[in-house]
Amino acid sequence: MRIETMKSTTDVLIIGGGIAGVSTLYHLTKMGLKDVMLTEKLELTSGSTWHAAGNLPHFSNSYNIMKLQQYSIDLYSRLQAETGQQVDHHQTGAIRLAHTQERMDEFQRVAAMSDMAGLDLEIVDNERLQELFPFLDTTGLVGGLWDPADGHIDPTSVTNAMAAGARAAGATIVRNNPVKSIEQQANGRWTVTTEKGVIDAGKIVNAAGFRCNEVAEMIGHRLPVCSMEHQFVVTDNVPELEARDTMLPMLRDPDVSYYLRQEGKGFILGPYEKDGIPWAVDGVPTAFGQELLQPSLDRIEDIMCTAMEQVGIVANAGIKTTVNGPITYTPDGHPLIGPVHGYDNYFVCTGFNFGIVQGGGAGHFMAQWIVDGHPELDLFELDPRRFGDYATHEYTVAKGTEVYANEYQLGFPNEYAMRPAKRGQKQTPIYQRQAEQNAVFGAYFGWERASWFAPEGSTAQEQHSFRRGNWFEPVAAECQLVQQHVGVLDLSPFTKFEIAGAGAHAWIESFSPNRIPTQTGNIALAHPLTNDGGIAWEFSITKLENGSYYMMAPAAGELLIEDWLRCRLPNDGSVTLNNITRDYGTLVLAGPDARKVLQQLTETDLSNAAFPWFTGQEIQVAGVPTRALRMNFVGELGWELHHPIEHQVALYDALMEAGKAFNIGNFGLRAMDSMRLEKGYAMWGHDLNTEFSILESNLSFFVKMGKGEFEGRAALSIEKEAGIKQKMTLIEVHATDLDAANGMEPIYHNDQVVGQVSSGGYGHRCQKSLALAYIQSDYLTSSLTVKILGDHYPVTCLSKAPYDADSQRLKADD
């Protein structure tokens, strides 16, 4: 029996011995750390790991999650040879079935992404489906997707193999050692009191699975994680399988909502029912560990019956075991991997509902975050700070239940944002005004935001599609409105800070690649960098009359950005940082008649001479104190009108009244996105992220190498010397009925992938299908195509924006 000796100090302490925690420990040792430790309440794999089905799909509608899962599967395939521990990995391949063309569209999109990842996902017809799975009835199917590298693994053995690898590299694992209390010391280290003693830890990782909130509450917060019951049945041996020498591939039918795979000479059948059951919403029982829950087969009977019709040999198999165990869910179904808002030296790696296939990659990227400050992939979609304080326990349970019911939902753009559960968490004061004008809202970082406005008399609901949907014509009308007249857009969810103090200018300069304004009213756009030159986030900043600075940044990044700034604040009190996001609203007024509308409501001279482009002034608009900034993201004459949020309705009503003579109207985020593409404006979170340097992102204009030191400068110097290997380029897609609007479409030169789309759509003012794409520099002048939903379309790299390339409309003086 292994004797485990607990240390009293460690550089990193991981709390939780499921696959995510053990993988993190293992990967920290791979990065050279030896003074690392894991403590587990019970035995390793207690919790959700031990009873997981162990399926290993590459499939995902997210490219980076696909890459994370790919890393896991590659790791598991070599882990037995490395550690000498058996992992029971079966690479059987897997098929996914499609009953509709929309499902085939999804498969085509994911297969194209797999080309970029170096995988071999293949679109197959019904004949090929039956070759791969001879017992399948293909009636009603239109085709499927084949992944030859899919399969399954034993969760306990693979976790123990990583534990063996970590121990061999010097890590410490202590089992049967529940944590009793956690307290952060003044120096940032943590005092963790456990059953077997007190541990002084430099950093801690909460990897406690469905007990993660027990750990979180010791620290003083709560994570948006709940547990759902998930059932699968294990059948008796099936004669047809006993007669085979090789395993059948795994089968998934996302339209029916189940997976089916061979287990020994029987099957595992795992449905996802529409009425999922949350588990232990009031807290996990103290002694619960490697137990199971009471089965309830009536909940999944309909799905099981359909599976038996499709695969007849299942119907004759008796049920040997029913497994009903808790698995964790977050409000969007993705795990939480990264730092926790408001704390130093504290990370989480939890919330997995596909923990086995994601555990290996999660530990890898978690270790990079701890050691290097960020992972090699931009994983903001997994960062716990993607949720704000609106993600309460009640919200999490409701959204987790909704996600469970939609486990195999088609991955349409915007579909998740428009799901009905727990809507209206954050609304701006003009929400009702927009709703009365038929706004179609989506929830983004909790904010209800108008995506587009449905025509009067029609239903304000988006019909989701990978192609041009029912929003296309209304959005065209909104773009035409802004091009020809004037429109209003609510951008109040902008993240907003006021930065003051004697050291404010020098502090901002220390992390800004661009020069920061010194003159009152001047505005700058800047992109803080990672140490290797990637774009961490972006902001605009205005020098105010009182000498302080007004910073605006992406809405979704509020908590990440606040942490980023907070941890860099000087200790001498020379800089103060104040988050005023909820205090100020932002209305964008844009279009050729914007000046005529606004001038009716203010005594301030709005001419070019008095109010130049890219400057700001404090003015009165209809009696409302307004921070007017002459800039916008749509490429027309206009202003951002920042105002105390309590005055928003009055300001909006005044603008709409003054604009009646100029055909004023509303426009939403879809129209903004269309118009910003026509100007080649890149967006953080889509086009700009940590994976691409600011030089690769074609933003060298905003980098002033001569201004002095700033974070990331050294990496840019090296990159400039070596040459820029790829560049973000605006491209025209020569297609007539669809666009590269889903993101991550591959760019090809002949049969070789040479780039990837970061965002795309249709430019209604210039009547072109457009996209921003990162393309290898050697191929920028080559003949290129983009693969969209299975077909290749020629593209043209544009040397300038197709709409108002010289920005004359932005700078108009009439």
PALUM-126820 format. One record per residue (C-alpha): residue in one letter; x, y, z. Coordinates in steps of 0.001 Angstrom, whole numbers, padded with zeros to 6 digits, always signed. Each point is the difference from the previous one (the first is absolute). Example, Ala and Ser with C-alpha at 12.3 -4.5 7.8 and 13.67 -1.06 7.14 Angstrom:
% residues 2
A+012300-004500+007800
S+001370+003440-000660
% end
This chain:
% residues 814
M+000000+000000+000000
R+001345+003443-000954
I+000846+002208+002981
E-000756+003655-000715
T+001846+002673+001928
M-001562+003451-000012
K+002262+003034-000313
S-000636+003178+001960
T+000987+002357-002849
T-000361-000127-003756
D+000196+002303-002979
V-003341-001170-001399
L-002754-001890+001806
I-002752-001662-002013
I-003210-000790+001843
G-001820-002935-001587
G+001174-003347-001355
G-002233-000486-003020
I+001393-000033-003516
A+000249+003806-000227
G+001942+000411+003239
V+002334-002929-000657
S+000603+001194-003558
T+000924+003456+001279
L+002474-001533+002442
Y+001482-002220-002706
H+000420+002913-002424
L+001561+002269+002606
T+002722-002607+000393
K+000357-000109-003783
M+000738+003727+000148
G+002794-000618+002470
L-001755+000634+003322
K+000746-002563+002696
D-001255+001717+003149
V-003636-000636-000870
M-002637-001836+001946
L-003556-001361-000290
T-002392-000692+002833
E-003147-002098-000445
K-002920-000325+002414
L-000445-003726-000702
E+001731-002159-002643
L+001257+001109-003394
T-002842+000051-002578
S-002646+000327+002714
G-002785+002244-001213
S-001000+000051-003658
T+003175-001465-001511
W-000397-003626+001041
H-003506-000488-001429
A+000519+001969-003238
A-000601-001820-003273
G+003503+000989-001168
N-000915+001033-003553
L+002676+001804-002034
P-001447+002203-002764
H+001945+002612-001917
F-003283+001564-001103
S-000754+003521+001189
N-001519+003146-001454
S+002907+001888+001587
Y+003393-000308-001690
N+001965+000491+003216
I-002072-002555+001885
M+000606-002375-002897
K+003737+000683+000448
L-000265-000563+003765
Q-001732-003347-000543
Q+002521-000908-002697
Y+002807+000576+002493
S-001695-002314+002515
I-000460-002816-002501
D+003586+000295-001261
L+001259-000079+003595
Y-002065-003054+000931
S+001264-001896-003032
R+003590+000210+001275
L-000540+000061+003758
Q+000231-003747+000536
A+003375-000195-001714
E+001271+002967+002013
T-001172-001052+003456
G-000264-003769-000255
Q-003556+000240+001304
Q-002794-001606-002012
V-002546+002569-001257
D-002441-002259-001901
H-000279+002326-003012
H-002185-001223-002893
Q+000263+001939-003265
T-003127-001292-001700
G-000934+003013-002100
A-003431+001595+000216
I-002857+001016-002247
R-002517+002790+000512
L-003354-000197-001714
A-001855+002816-001745
H-003752+000027-000566
T-000069+003531-001491
Q+001963+002201-002368
E+000663+002425+002857
R+001735-002799+001907
M+002064-000751-003097
D+000899+003696-000169
E+001296-000268+003559
F+002001-003103-000885
Q+001466+001753-003052
R+001071+002937+002155
V+001635-002197+002645
A+001694-002168-002643
A+001520+003134-001530
M+001317+001107+003392
S+001498-003446+000437
D+002059+000618-003141
M+001721+002854+001834
A+000586-002207+003041
G+001591-002754-002076
L-002832-002428+000693
D-001752-002229-002507
L-003729+000487+000499
E-001911-001150-003068
I-003497+000708-001293
V-001605-003329-000958
D-003177-001155-001738
N-002469-002638+001199
E+001734-002802-001888
R+003258+000762+001783
L-001835+000244+003329
Q-001215-003558-000399
E+003478-001174-000944
L+001354+001518+003192
F-002903-001164+002186
P-001689-003023-001619
F-002861-000168+002519
L-001197+003558-000649
D-003345+000701-001665
T+000660+003117-002110
T-003676+000746-000714
G-000581+003743+000314
L+003682+000900+000036
V+001647+002423-002439
G+003565-000957+000874
G+002496+000228+002802
L+003462+000850+001267
W+002823-002522+000533
D+002901+000530+002394
P+002418-002937-000185
A+001949+001140+003081
D-002994+000177+002357
G-000488-002675+002649
H-000120-000477+003756
I+002234-000545+002997
D-000303-001235+003571
P-000187+003177+002150
T+001548-001505+003110
S+002993-001548-001747
V+000882+003115-001983
T-000248+002162+003130
N+002211-002382+001954
A+002518-000081-002847
M+000363+003785+000161
A+000248-000234+003791
A+002843-002516-000394
G+001740+002295-002451
A-000346+002963+002361
R+001325-001976+002998
A+002953-001244-002035
A+000870+003622-000797
G-000030+001016+003672
A-003597+001076+000640
T-001770-000845+003259
I-003516-001465+000146
V-001865-000312+003292
R-003278-001931+000060
N-002740-000152+002634
N+000917+003524+001017
P-002982+002375-000159
V+000623+003735+000121
K-001446+001699+003084
S+000771+003686-000557
I+001877+002326-002355
E+001378+003444+000788
Q+002148+002324-002071
Q+002998+001564+001690
A+001086+003632-000373
N+002838-001064-002320
G-002461-001687-002383
R+000767-003580+001048
W-002696-002319+001322
T-000423-001793+003312
V-001970-003189-000695
T-001058-002014+003019
T-000679-003672-000735
E-000863-003129+001944
K+003699-000969+000101
G+001489+003413+000677
V+000554+003553-001212
I+001477+000781-003408
D+001644+003300-000990
A-000562+000321-003762
G+001189+002603-002462
K-002872-000653-002402
I-003121-002106+000287
V-002130-001688-002655
N-003608-000851+000747
A-000567-003219-001956
A-002602-001394+002382
G-002621-000931-002597
F-003508-000040+001408
R+001474+001089+003337
C+001675+003054-001530
N-002369+002388+001758
E+000798-001504+003384
V+003581+001079-000655
A-001060+003326-001517
E-002128+000895+003007
M+002994-000504+002301
I+001711+002723-002017
G-003014+002298-000105
H-001687-000362-003382
R-002156-002340-002074
L+000611-001515-003421
P-002683-000354-002706
V-000015-003811+000153
C-002859-002395+000696
S-000440-003757-000353
M-002391-001911-002224
E-001032-003633+000171
H+001194-001910-003065
Q-001085-003560-000693
F+001335-002638-002315
V-000785-003677-000249
V+002456-002864-000434
T-001459-003006-001801
D+000659-003687+000250
N+002118-001640-002668
V-001444+000109-003497
P+000510-003083-002224
E+000757+002132-003063
L+002822+001698+001912
E+001308-003267+001390
A+000370-001171-003603
R+002190+002984-000941
D+003769+000229+000357
T+000080+003793-000050
M-001946+002636+001889
L-002761+001959-001657
P+000605+003712-000321
M-001799+002275+002418
L-003309+001326-001302
R-001541+003341+000906
D-003366+001261-001157
P-000118+003654+001022
D-003458+000522-001486
V-001440-002759+002220
S+002447+000880+002824
Y+001919-003126+000934
Y+003357-001739-000345
L+000513-003729-000423
R+003287-001830+000325
Q+001269-003495+000463
E+000983-000983+003536
G+001578-003435+000038
K-002448-002110-002002
G-002963+002204+000934
F-000938+003659-000374
I-000063+003228+001957
L-003006+002143-000947
G+000051+003565+001320
P-002943+002330-000657
Y-000316+003706+000831
E-003650+000548+000870
K-001800+003321-000404
D-001082+000156+003648
G+003325-000324+001764
I+000127-000241+003783
P+002325+002291+001977
W+001705-001791+002880
A+000891+001193+003505
V-001019+003592-000692
D+000089+000662+003758
G+003432-001538+000470
V+001777-003316-000531
P-000491-002551+002799
T+003123-000112+002154
A+000707-003708-000435
F-000846-000201-003709
G+002936-001231-002075
Q-000068-003125-002102
E-003724-000603+000271
L-002612+000065-002732
L-003478+001474-000107
Q-003304-001785-000317
P-000708-000894-003663
S-003109+001355-001702
L-000300-001723-003386
D-003423+001428-000738
R+001690+003378-000589
I+002056-001386-002867
E-002361-002685-001300
D-001028+001856-003188
I+003596+000638-001055
M+000985-003593+000768
C-002889-001315-002109
T+001073+002103-002964
A+003574-001244+000374
M-001289-003582-000030
E-001879+000685-003240
Q+003135+001397-001617
V+002285-002762+001270
G-002195-003068+000228
I+002459-002203+001858
V-000241+002307+003014
A-003689-000855+000399
N+000841-003642+000752
A+002638+000820+002603
G-000901-000132+003660
I+001009+002817+002316
K+002847-001062+002260
T+000596+003276+001828
T-001440+003485+000112
V+002461+002712+000966
N-001470+003243+001305
G+002631+002365+001290
P+000481+003757+000401
I+002005+001960-002557
T+000761+003694+000221
Y-001418+002701-002239
T+000674+003696-000362
P-002556+002432-001472
D+001418-000450-003515
G+001161-003614+000259
H+003711+000823-000230
P+002397-000573+002919
L+001618+002668+002155
I+003753+000124-000592
G+002052+002966+001179
P+000335+002686+002678
V-002879+001059+002250
H-001060+003643-000066
G+001159+002077+002947
Y+002628-002427+001315
D+003716-000434-000479
N+001653-003414-000280
Y-003327-001815-000231
F-001145-002072-002983
V-002846-002359-000773
C-000120-003042-002257
T-003493-001369+000398
G-003524-000078-001430
F+000577-002757-002574
N-002896-001869-001541
F+002425-001627-002476
G+002747-000368+002556
I+001789-003068-001331
V+000590+001258-003530
Q+000766+003492+001270
G+001946-000877+003128
G+003384-000580-001628
G-000070+003243-001965
A-001469+001934+002907
G+002906-000969+002238
H+002475+000936-002722
F-001435+003474-000527
M-000618+000525+003720
A+003683-000697+000659
Q+000990+002509-002683
W-002267+002595+001599
I+001652-000541+003377
V+003573-000003-001269
D-000057+002323-003028
G-002873+002335+000846
H-002203-001145-002878
P-000483-003171-002064
E+001187-000385-003587
L-003626+000094-001193
D-002285+002927+000774
L-002484-001750+002266
F-002190+002920+001018
E-003017-002162-000836
L+001080-002194+002946
D+001216+002790+002300
P-002153+000119+003171
R-000077+003791-000360
R-002276-000339-003042
F-002811-000054+002583
G-000850+002958+002212
D-001926+000392+003226
Y-003230-000625-001884
A+000938-003707-000087
T-001576-000788+003368
H-000653-003515+001273
E-003608+000183-001201
Y+001134+001225-003415
T+002634-002734-000243
V-002433-002792+000794
A-002550+001304-002531
K+002575+000465-002761
G+001782-003260+000797
T-003299-001846-000302
E-000627+001772-003313
V+003463-000932-001294
Y-000509-003640+000962
A-003256-000098-001972
N+001811+001544-002984
E+003164-002104+000214
Y-000198-000852-003697
Q-001545+003281-001129
L+001232+001209-003379
G+002847+002455+000529
F-001569+002977-001783
P+001586+003424+000499
N-001919+001972+002669
E-002207-002987+000881
Y+001245-000285+003570
A-000387+003754+000618
M-003674-000205-000936
R-001012-002965+002150
P-002903+000857+002316
A+001107-001090+003482
K+000755+002790+002519
R-000036+002866-002455
G-000049+003668+000974
Q+002828-000166+002527
K+001369+003386-001085
Q-002006+002518-002006
T+000735+003562-000967
P-002729+002580+000696
I-001069+000106-003671
Y-000533-003754-000177
Q-003772+000431+000017
R+000194+002698-002682
Q+001933-002412-002226
A-002333-002888+000780
E-002967+002132-001069
Q+001777+000523-003321
N+000319-003757-000601
A+003589-000509+001112
V+001359-003550-000118
F+002155-000258+003119
G+002901-002232+000898
A+001568-000341+003448
Y+003741+000760+000005
F+001863+000100+003338
G-003466+000199+001531
W-000961+003135-001939
E-003083-000023-002199
R+001264+001490-003266
A-001957+000685-003165
S+001418-002228-002737
W-002372+001297-002676
F-003463+001456-000386
A-002742-002069-001612
P-002369+001769-002419
E-003188+001375+001462
G-002705-002640+000126
S+002432-002933-000011
T+001137-002161+002897
A+003126+001242+001762
Q+001766-003355-000065
E+003103-001211-001775
Q-000237-003115-002148
H+003450-001435+000565
S+002061-001135-002963
F+003567-000531-001163
R-001077+001873-003133
R-001728+003346-000539
G-003046-000035+002235
N-003085+002075+000632
W+002147+002832+001334
F+001737+000607-003332
E-002453+002437-001603
P-000840+001911+003210
V+003718+000466+000686
A+000466+001262-003576
A-002673+002608+000700
E+001751+001043+003231
C+003300+000438-001841
Q-001738+002039-002707
L-001563+002163+002704
V+003414+000811+001473
Q+001537+000531-003429
Q-002701+002354-001271
H-001498+001596+003108
V+000800-000556+003689
G-000299-002843+002473
V+000309-000611+003740
L+001814-002977+001560
D+000159-000826+003710
L+003545-000936+001040
S-000497+000587+003718
P+001539-003369+000979
F+003457+001374-000934
T+002441-000596+002867
K+000896+003455+001359
F+002656+001224+002425
E+001081+003376+001324
I+003716+000118+000734
A+001391+002871+002043
G+003030+001023+002003
A+003425+001520-000507
G+001363-003259-001360
A-002897-000816-002333
H+001622+001011-003282
A+003292-001783+000635
W-001834-003109+001226
I-002179-000302-003097
E+003031+000648-002215
S+001741-002964+001657
F-002451-002491-001524
S-001169+001857-003086
P+001831-000528-003314
N-001568+003244-001220
R+000619+003480+001377
I-002534+001162+002568
P-001547+003484-000416
T+001440+002900+001912
Q-002396+002659-001343
T-003536+000341+001334
G-002553-001564-002327
N+002438-002096-002004
I-000776-003690-000510
A+002295-002973-000613
L-000639-003638-000833
A+002361-002540+001556
H+000496-003754+000385
P+001759-001325+003126
L+002201-002967-000813
T+001106-003272+001480
N+003707-000484+000523
D+000250-001689-003399
G-001802+002804-001819
G-003521-001445-000180
I-002963+002304+000500
A-001350-000366+003537
W-002868+002475-000449
E-000650+003443-001509
F-001168+003391+001175
S-000673+003551-001057
I+001040+002742+002397
T-000907+003677+000254
K+001771+002720+001990
L-002685+001778+002040
E-000219+003657+001010
N+000792-000836+003629
G+003242-001724-001030
S-001237-003536+000522
Y-000517-002617-002703
Y-003139-001689-001280
M+000681-003526-001212
M-002419-002163-001993
A+000496-003680-000728
P-002026-003007-001221
A-003104-000799+002006
A+000641-003739+000347
G+003528+000564+001312
E-000998+002117+002998
L+001233-002302+002769
L+003077-001224-001868
I+001008+003588-000767
E-000672+001241+003524
D+002236-002775+001372
W+002659+000751-002615
L+000069+003658+001028
R-000353-000583+003733
C+002997-002306+000253
R+002162+002642-001706
L-001038+002999+002087
P+002896+001793+001713
N+000217-000635+003719
D+000730+003650+000818
G-003559+001283-000474
S+000959+002138-002998
V-002740-001543-002157
T-003651-000670+000757
L-002155-002314-002109
N-003786+000272+000110
N-002321-002366-001885
I-002958+002132-001139
T-001513-002461-002483
R-003429-000015+001662
D+000032+003789+000603
Y+000225+001129-003624
G-001996-000872-003078
T+001163+000370-003589
L-002196+000864-002977
V+001596+000110-003441
L-001458+002554-002411
A+001299-000695-003521
G-000800+000909-003574
P+000315+002998-002349
D-002741+001845+001915
A+001484-000635+003440
R+001352+003534+000362
K-003335+001530-001030
V-001851-002031+002615
L+002480+000568+002807
Q+000417+003715-000695
Q-003678+000552+000782
L+000587-001250+003530
T+003212+001771+000981
E+001507+003479-000080
T+003452-001454-000586
D+001424+000641-003459
L+000217-003415-001703
S+001864+001098-003134
N+003245-001640-001021
A+001964+003067+001063
A-001535+000099+003469
F-000452-003730+000538
P+002513-001996-002106
W-000235-003698-000664
F+001500-002230+002725
T-000383+002580+002758
G-002398+000296+002916
Q-001742+002756+001929
E-002230+000315+003055
I-003221+001518-001319
Q-003688+000330+000804
V-002394-001933-002242
A-003696+000749+000642
G+001027+000989+003520
V+001849-003269+000597
P+003698+000276+000963
T+001690-001971-002759
R+003536-001105-000740
A-000157+000230-003796
L+002734-001871-001861
R+000218+000487-003746
M+000699-003555-001083
N-001913-003174-000743
F+000425-003565-001235
V-002199+000256-003100
G+001912+002436-002209
E-002471+002896-000224
L-000161+003517+001383
G-001013-000323+003597
W+000550+000177+003724
E+000046-002306+002962
L-002128+001706+002666
H+001068-001160+003459
H-002405+001096+002705
P-001068-000709+003582
I-002116-003120-000345
E-002959+001543+001844
H-000429+002489-002855
Q+000002-002549-002807
V-003707-000074-000753
A-000187+003798-000135
L+003025+000180-002303
Y-001295-002766-002278
D-003456+001571-000258
A+001515+003392-000804
L+002167-001467-002768
M-002912-001888-001536
E-002220+003092+000115
A+002665+002271-001519
G+000732-002608-002663
K-003546-000472-001258
A+000566+002395-002887
F+003076-002012-000989
N-001584-003482+000066
I+001867-000990+003138
G-000253-003622+001106
N+001656-002751+002023
F+002695-002414-001063
G+001426-003002+001795
L+003150-002032+000437
R-000387-001925-003261
A-000084+003227-001999
M+002986+001344+001936
D+001886-003196-000794
S-000812+000296-003711
M+001158+003605-000149
R+003189-000496+002001
L+001032-002786-002404
E-000405+002399-002924
K+002550+002233+001704
G+002307-002872+000913
Y-000363+000695+003726
A+001166-002962+002072
M-001900-001052+003133
W+001472-001320+003236
G-001086-003541+000779
H-000482-000811-003669
D+002854+001459-002027
L+002304+001132+002793
N+001260-002366+002685
T+003109-001248+001747
E+000819-002546-002724
F+000956+002638-002583
S+002439+002819+000507
I-001020+003599-000534
L+002250+000048-003081
E-001663-003111-001420
S-003333+001696+000716
N+001030+002784-002385
L-000217+002649+002703
S+003559+001302-000158
F-001429+003532-000334
F-000930-000236+003671
V+003508-001064+001055
K+002524+002763+000745
M+003256-001823+000558
G+001784+003307+000684
K-002178+001002+002945
G+001968-001984+002569
E-000546-003290+001765
F-003386-001695+000148
E-001080-003576+000658
G+000654-002214-003015
R+002389+002406-001715
A+002983-002367+000057
A-002012-002735-001716
L-001070+002421-002749
S+003608+000994-000626
I+000965-003644-000484
E-003002-000611-002244
K+000739+002997-002210
E+003557-001185-000415
A-001066-003541-000890
G-002832+001038-002303
I-003753-000230+000427
K-001150-003475-001007
Q-003739+000694-000335
K-002224+003027-000198
M-003599+000853+000599
T-001477+000958-003344
L-003390+001231-001132
I-001282-002285-002738
E-002923-000040-002368
V-001740-003366-000267
H-001429-000669-003450
A-003211-001675+001123
T-003578+000988-000737
D-002162-001645+002643
L+002130-000548+003104
D+002882+001560+001908
A+002950-000980+002161
A-002129+001128+002923
N+000493-002916+002358
G+003706+000566+000627
M+003038-002283-000308
E-000548-000883-003650
P+003311-001196-001506
I+001800+001854-002796
Y+001630-002205-002634
H+002632+000307-002681
N-000782-003009-002165
D-000405-002790+002580
Q+002148+001614+002675
V-001470+001888+002967
V+001792+003371+000119
G-002297+002063+002184
Q-003167+000288+002037
V-002950+002368+000114
S-000417+001799+003307
S-003331+001696-000807
G-002128+000607-003047
G-003361+001063-001359
Y-001684+002038-002669
G+000803+003672-000591
H-003384+001461-000903
R+001273+003463-000942
C+002575-001300-002477
Q-001953-003130-000947
K+002870-002389+000617
S+000539-003116+002071
L+002977+000827+002229
A+002193-001591+002642
L+003073+000712+002072
A+002482-002851-000187
Y+003512-000845+001163
I+001929-001144-003067
Q+003605-001161-000246
S+002038+002868-001431
D+001447-002104-002826
Y-003496-000583-001426
L-001524+003472+000142
T+000405+000429-003766
S-000936-003595-000868
S-003227-001443-001317
L-002021-000799+003109
T-003335-001517+000958
V-002038-000174+003192
K-001942-003119+000962
I-003514+000785+001178
L-002451-002786+000868
G+001826-002490-002182
D+000649+002078-003132
H+002989+002061-001098
Y-000511+003638-001024
P+002655+002254-001589
V+001193+002935+002096
T+001723+003268-000809
C+002350+001646+002487
L-000965+003672+000226
S+002666+002666+000296
K-002438+002539+001456
A-003451+000124+001516
P-002762-000436-002585
Y-002071+002740+001617
D+001224+003585+000397
A+003643-001043-000035
D+001223+003529+000754
S-002486+000482+002862
Q-001468+003126-001536
R-003438-000846+001338
L+001352-000310+003539
K+001631+003421-000281
A-002823+001736-001890
D-000592+003699+000761
D-003617+000312-001123
% end
